[in-house]
Structure formats: C-alpha cells, structure tokens
Amino acid sequence: MAIVKGTDQNFSQEISEGLVLVDFWAAWCGPCKMIAPVLEELDADMNGKVKIVKVDVDENQGTASQYGIMSIPTLLLMKDGETVDKVVGFRPKEALAELVNQHA
C-alpha cells in the first residue's frame, strides 16, 4: 500500500475506515525528514495492515489545528476515524510497528 498524501480536503475520508497512522510533518523539520524513510519501510513491512497518511502542516493548517498538533512530527494512530494513540517525535520502526500491532 502506498503512503497517502493527506489534505484538509481528503483527510476525513482517508481516516474513516480501518487502522491509519497519520504523520503530521513539515518540509523544514529535521526529525520529520528522519522519520520519512522509517514510515516507508513500515508501510512495506505491514502488508496493508495499516494505512499511512502524511499531512504537511504548512499546507493543511485546518487539519493540524483540528487535531491540536503543536510539535512535529506528531503521529496519530486512528481506528475507524477515532484517535487511539499518539506519538510525538521520532521513533524507530520497531516501536511504530509495536504501536500498530497493539491496535490491529
């Protein structure tokens, strides 16, 4: 499954079903750049168990504000549109995989 670009327009549709890991990020954020390849690997390893949606906070301030995003990267794990877990800052792939598996 490919990583989806989340926008203010499509966000509610993208998170409506199943398990979704949302990455709130910005192009100027160092830790966000570090976590990007980790999310690519996680996406490949999970075999569709979780959908990954990346939301650029500079381009989509409405969604970032709606979810109270203060620091980036912030990762929200959502299940059928509801937030079930939240991680702020860089995490290794193993920690993110464990987070997903707890809610799968």
Buried (B, 14 or more C-beta within 10 A) or exposed (E): EEBBEBBBEBBEEBBEEBBBBBBBBBEEBEBBBEBBEBBBEBBEEBEEBBBBBBBBBEBBEEBBEEBEBEEBBBBBBBBEEEEBBBBBEBBEBEEBBEBBEEEE
